[in-house]
Amino acid sequence: MDENIKRWTAKRKTALVIEVIQGKTTIAEASRSFDLAPSEIEGWVEDARRGMENSLRANPLDIREQYEKQLKDLQEAYGEAMLELRARKKLQALMEREDGQ
């Protein structure tokens, strides 16, 4: 691939993701070569994985359904994180109260 890419089109992203998936390059190598954040390339790889998974379904989801499912998953993860945070705060308060007695 040309290392002087100024605009990352879907076609160029696809080519890079395929190279990563095939093991021809790593995310770290691509990040250095193309001056991209590793997280950006990881996001492209994850998007490609979701797209492939969806396209291979017996009944593929449309784009809206995909985003709604992703939003629901993120909301669930957020809710779980908030519950854990609250539990840790309560535990910390109980431990501080016991230490103060």
C-alpha positions as CSV (number, residue, x, y, z in Angstrom):
1,M,0.0,0.0,0.0
2,D,1.1,3.6,-0.6
3,E,2.4,5.1,2.6
4,N,1.5,8.7,1.5
5,I,-2.3,8.3,1.7
6,K,-4.0,11.6,2.5
7,R,-7.6,10.4,2.4
8,W,-8.7,7.0,3.8
9,T,-11.6,5.9,1.5
10,A,-13.6,2.8,2.3
11,K,-11.6,0.9,-0.4
12,R,-8.3,1.8,1.2
13,K,-9.5,1.0,4.7
14,T,-10.8,-2.4,3.4
15,A,-7.4,-3.2,1.9
16,L,-5.6,-2.4,5.1
17,V,-8.1,-4.4,7.2
18,I,-7.6,-7.4,4.9
19,E,-3.9,-7.1,5.3
20,V,-4.3,-7.1,9.1
21,I,-6.7,-10.0,9.1
22,Q,-4.5,-12.1,6.8
23,G,-1.5,-11.4,9.0
24,K,0.5,-9.5,6.4
25,T,0.8,-6.6,8.8
26,T,0.0,-5.9,12.4
27,I,-2.0,-3.0,13.7
28,A,1.1,-1.6,15.3
29,E,3.1,-1.8,12.0
30,A,0.2,-0.2,10.1
31,S,-0.1,2.5,12.7
32,R,3.5,3.5,12.3
33,S,3.6,3.2,8.5
34,F,0.5,5.3,7.9
35,D,0.7,7.6,11.0
36,L,-2.7,6.4,12.3
37,A,-3.8,5.8,15.8
38,P,-3.9,2.1,16.6
39,S,-7.4,2.6,18.0
40,E,-8.5,3.9,14.7
41,I,-7.3,0.8,12.9
42,E,-8.8,-1.4,15.6
43,G,-12.1,0.3,15.1
44,W,-11.9,-0.4,11.3
45,V,-11.1,-4.1,12.0
46,E,-14.0,-4.3,14.5
47,D,-16.4,-2.6,12.0
48,A,-15.3,-5.1,9.4
49,R,-15.9,-8.0,11.7
50,R,-19.4,-6.9,12.6
51,G,-20.2,-6.3,8.9
52,M,-19.0,-9.7,7.9
53,E,-20.9,-11.4,10.7
54,N,-24.0,-9.5,9.7
55,S,-23.7,-10.3,6.0
56,L,-23.3,-14.0,6.8
57,R,-26.5,-14.2,8.8
58,A,-29.5,-16.0,7.4
59,N,-31.5,-12.7,7.9
60,P,-29.0,-9.8,8.0
61,L,-29.9,-6.8,10.1
62,D,-30.3,-3.5,8.3
63,I,-28.0,-0.6,9.4
64,R,-30.6,0.9,11.8
65,E,-31.0,-2.5,13.5
66,Q,-27.2,-2.9,13.8
67,Y,-26.9,0.5,15.4
68,E,-29.8,-0.1,17.7
69,K,-28.3,-3.4,18.8
70,Q,-24.9,-1.8,19.4
71,L,-26.6,1.0,21.4
72,K,-28.5,-1.5,23.5
73,D,-25.2,-3.4,24.2
74,L,-23.5,-0.2,25.2
75,Q,-26.3,0.9,27.4
76,E,-26.2,-2.5,29.2
77,A,-22.5,-2.2,29.7
78,Y,-22.9,1.3,31.0
79,G,-25.6,0.2,33.4
80,E,-23.4,-2.7,34.7
81,A,-20.5,-0.3,35.2
82,M,-22.7,2.1,37.2
83,L,-24.0,-0.7,39.4
84,E,-20.4,-1.8,40.1
85,L,-19.3,1.7,40.8
86,R,-22.2,2.2,43.3
87,A,-21.4,-1.1,45.0
88,R,-17.7,-0.1,45.4
89,K,-18.7,3.3,46.8
90,K,-21.0,1.6,49.4
91,L,-18.3,-0.9,50.3
92,Q,-15.8,1.9,50.7
93,A,-18.2,3.9,52.9
94,L,-18.9,0.8,55.1
95,M,-15.1,0.1,55.4
96,E,-14.5,3.7,56.4
97,R,-17.3,3.6,58.9
98,E,-15.9,0.4,60.5
99,D,-12.4,2.0,60.7
100,G,-13.8,5.0,62.4
101,Q,-15.5,3.1,65.2
